[in-house]
Amino acid sequence: MRPGREGILGRPVTKGRTAYCVAENPDDVRMKFMIAAFLLNIDFDAIADRILILDQRRSPEDIAAELRLLGQMEPFVYVCVDTFAAFYDGKQINDPIEAGNFARRWRPLTAIPGKPAVVISSHPVKGASESQLIPYGSGAILNEVDGNLTLWRTNGGSSLHWQGKLRGLEFEALQFRFELTSSPDVVDKQGREIQLPTMRPTTAEAVEDRQATERNLDRALLAAMLDAPSGTQAEWGLAISRTKARVNMRLRRLKTEKLVEDLAGKSTVTAKGKRAVDPKKEAKQNDD
């Protein structure tokens, strides 16, 4: 295998053929590939024949058989399955025997020509906290994998880490930011470039700066709500230079943090939210 570009993540890369098994929305995956190639200055035509997208919901055995045959012409270095739940063919994903057996049925993919790394994307339980990023379903799933990599949404980005199990060297969380990107090769019927979110590497310091900015914006929104308690979301958005849609999204998050609550159908700042607006004043009151 030949070495590939290290400039994307700053880590050694093995260049080779990849396969994406997509049970839902394969066109979205194709568009993201094309946009990412444009963004990273990669000639997509030069690598298109090395990216295989299987866009049918099939059994692990059928997929392994096809990739084993195709791998005789050129081996694979990476296989992605999207997602565990979408391909699941059992009756109950929470059944430990069923779920464990289904996870085990993907193991032969690691033995096809090239012995590729196999990543099976999965979701945690609904409403999972940062400490609950284990694949949804039976704990038997975790027993059948070599490691559980996790993605946790941060303000404006995501953190890649691991949890529960990792056969290999442990590593510190890697930070990414989201950018809306496009390509002149991916357009809608009117010829307009389609924008899709792309993850780009960033630093822990940049994440902290972004989080500080977001906290300040939260305080600004709470202050605007206190100044105009009968105002609308559009008016509060105008006060902080954000759209009504952005204010609505922010309000939903603030409600989960108990900084805002709904009273008679109106978003209202809670006592905790009032304290968050001026933390220095709150600290002074506590000292007194």
Secondary structure as UniProt FT lines:
FT   STRAND          2..3
FT   TURN            7..9
FT   STRAND          14..15
FT   STRAND          17..22
FT   HELIX           26..39
FT   TURN            40..41
FT   HELIX           44..47
FT   HELIX           48..50
FT   STRAND          51..54
FT   HELIX           60..70
FT   TURN            71..73
FT   STRAND          76..82
FT   HELIX           84..87
FT   TURN            93..94
FT   HELIX           96..104
FT   TURN            105..106
FT   HELIX           107..111
FT   TURN            113..114
FT   STRAND          117..121
FT   TURN            126..127
FT   TURN            130..131
FT   HELIX           140..143
FT   STRAND          147..154
FT   TURN            155..156
FT   STRAND          157..166
FT   STRAND          174..181
FT   TURN            184..185
FT   TURN            189..190
FT   STRAND          196..201
FT   HELIX           204..227
FT   TURN            229..230
FT   HELIX           233..239
FT   TURN            240..241
FT   HELIX           244..256
FT   TURN            257..258
FT   STRAND          260..263
FT   TURN            264..265
FT   STRAND          266..269
FT   HELIX           271..277
FT   HELIX           279..287
//
